[in-house]
Amino acid sequence: MLIPSIKDRRAFLISMSIFMLIVVIGGYFITLSNTNFVQNQRLMLSSIARTQATEIERSLSLSFTSTQILAHQITLADNKLEHFDSYAKNIMQSIPGIDNIQLAPNGVIEHIYPLEGNEGALGLDVLNHSKYSEAARTAIENRNMIMIGPLNLVQGGSAVISRMPIYKSIDGPKSNEFWGFASALIMLTPLLNNTGIHELEKEGYAIKIEREHADSSEIFQFYRSLKPLNSDTLVKAGIGLPTGTWTLSISNDINGNVLTRTFNMLLITILLATVCSLSLYHILIRPIELQKEVNKKTLELKELAFKDPLTGLPNRRYLNDHFQQLIFQIKEHQTLGAFIYFDLDNFKSINDTIGHDIGDKVLVEVAKRLSQHKRTQDIVIRLGGDEFAIVVTQADSIGDVEDIAQKIISCTQKIINIDHKEFKQSTSLGITLIPNHGSQALELMQCADVALYEAKRRGKNQFVLFDEAMRKRSLDTHAEELALKKAIAEDQLILHFQPQFDLTLGTIIGAEALVRWNHPEKGLVFPDSFIPLAEQSGQILELGNHVIRKSFEYLAHRESLGLYPILLHINLSSLQLNDPNLVPYVRTMIEQFNIPGHYIGFEITETTLLTDLKQAKKTLGYLKAMGICIAIDDFGTGFSSLGQLKNLPVDLLKIDRSFVWDLEADKDDRMMVEAIIAMAHKLGILVIAEGVETRAQLEMLKSFNCDLGQGYFISRPIPQEQFDQFPENRSVDQLMHS
């Protein structure tokens, strides 16, 4: 119990230290923030003070100039007073804030405008008055305007008196002779109201206007708001006037704002410190629990990584990680084991025709059946797609392994009902024995793959036990695939041409291009030896495009030699016909070699059409639009459909050689051939018979109105050099002689 308590105390101390540290740092930043806030407020107040001081300065200066204007007018009028009232009235109408204007010749007030209400000031001797005499004599001596006040008026409010000395003339000998004073009583209250100072007070600002006496340093206040000034935000601005400088002081009480900001930020700091310290505390006191949680999650993730999400079976990663250990256990216990690798035959057709969602349900049902029928000690694995495997960890004999394989075949063959549809699957299995066929995981998986391929080659829906002969065949096949790839790349594939003969005109009108492999070791290899290899290895499209290019090259070659034109037929496989790149590739060849489309024909078998009739019809339509001749090869051997034939853009039917071979002896063949020709002609389709080997066959076909013939009687497939020399016109006798 001691160790956990020490760990708790240590965690508590660390957490409290973090708490205090965050609070101290937060307090520091709160102080900085408040200082910055106060500085920003002072900057704002400084701007307001400068603006307000400027406005007050403008209004007061304008009012003070009234005495200067009056003094100037009196001097210009040679000190005559007849127009005083007119002068005073004009000045007061032009300059706001003036209550009255006074004129004091020799310092005694004799004229006031307006007089009403101001009669008491008449006769006041400014020069001899105890309150005003000193300032008046200083003004005369310095020739300066003076200001008296502030004065608290009986009627309320405050005012100042602007007083300007007047001299007898502007220049000359009398320019220094004093004549009197021009004075103006300026009401401060309405003047300040016009500057908007009271609006600032309503907004919470505290304001004071004052001036300091130049000699006595006595402070005179002109205006002070009821709200006291705040020293924290106090700013001052000078008001420059002709009589001296006044000071505008302004402040704003932000103590409440600062207090609110401080409280909010301190609360956030304490909350943040609390959350951080508590989080750290829980992290520090729960290392064991956290480790347990991590271990638990790691185990769950590992299980997910090793489990197929669709079927719930172990997946390929599980096999890669555990197979070698299982092999070691089988060898250690000196028992017989096996690796059975299998997939569902033709499963791709379900995904392609019905949909992947149905395909997934089929896989789930198959996985369920495999799990139900497996032995407890065996492991069923989904490798991906429709591929599965079973690791047999213990078997008494090879017969036991074969029984397990047979059970797999039986359970997958049972009808599967999904969404009111029935599906019947078959499976092909490849089996390797452990340790008979190896003790390395990769080696055993490769052997099982070879055995699976052999099971498919033998017809599918069966299991095959691996043997070394299969490995050799697999290696040989791989070598042949590489050799074929090299043959395509190095142009070892050549074309032979079998002429096609117009039975009516007796002329060569075309030929069929037949590919041959000029093997560097085996010599000339015929297509039935390498076309299946190309299809199996996925090279059929590349090989097919190679034949198409070579055919266009040969037509361009004939044109360059000035040979008679021919229609050259090229065989297309089902994969080529469904290749979306076929039409663009053919169009490119036409443009590259400048060969019109009507010099090219494509031969397609009925079986090829049935692979995807909709796509085939679409592709053939594009080819037909280029002018290319469309021929149905081996007609009559497949599932012939006159309805489909009518809907396809077919130009030519090619009667299979199996009908022509026994044409002379077999009445049924004759009737079949004659019917095919008649039917094709009714549909506007030409007919060519292949496999013509005798004159009798040729004459009989001619009597049936067959259009074209092809076969050994006319010519065997011949190399390019010989076909270049082949004459365009030949009689039947010449054909027999050749």
ABEGO torsion letter per residue (X at the ends): XAAAAAAAAAAAAAAAAAAAAAAAAAAAAAAAAAAAAAAAAAAAAAAAAAAAAAAAAAAAAAAAAAAAAAAAAAAAAGGBAAAAAAAAAAAAAABBGBABBBBBBGGBBABBOBABGAAAABGBBAAABAAAAAAAAAAAAAGBBBBBOBBBBAAEEBBBBBBBBBBABABEAAAABBAEBBBBBBBAAAAAAAAGAAAAAAAGBBBBBBBBBAAAGBBBBABBBABBBBAAABBBBBBBBAAEBBBBBBBBBAAAAAAAAAAAAAAAAAAAAAAAAAAAAAAAAAAAAAAAAAAAAAAAAAAAAABBAAAGBBBAAAAAAAAAAAAAAAAAAGBBBBBBBBBBBGAAAAAAAAEAAAAAAAAAAAAAAAAAABBAABBBBBAEEABBBBBBABBABAAAAAAAAAAAAAAAABBBBBGGBBBBBBBBBBBBBOAAAEABAAAAAAAAAAAAAAAAAAGEGBBBBBBAAAAAAAAAAAAAAAAAAAAAAAGABBBBBBBBBBAAAGBBABBBBBBBBBBAAAEBBBAAAAAAAAAAAGAAAAAAAAAAAAAAAAAAAAAAAGBBBBBBBBBBBAAAAABAAAAAAAAAAAAAAGBBAAABBBBBBAAAAAABAAAAAAAAAAAAAAGBBBBBBGBGABBBBAAAAAABBBABBBBBAAAAAAAAABAAAAAAAAAAAAAAAAAGBBBBBBGBABAAAAAAAAAAGBABBBEAAABBBBBAAAAAABBABBBAAAAAAX
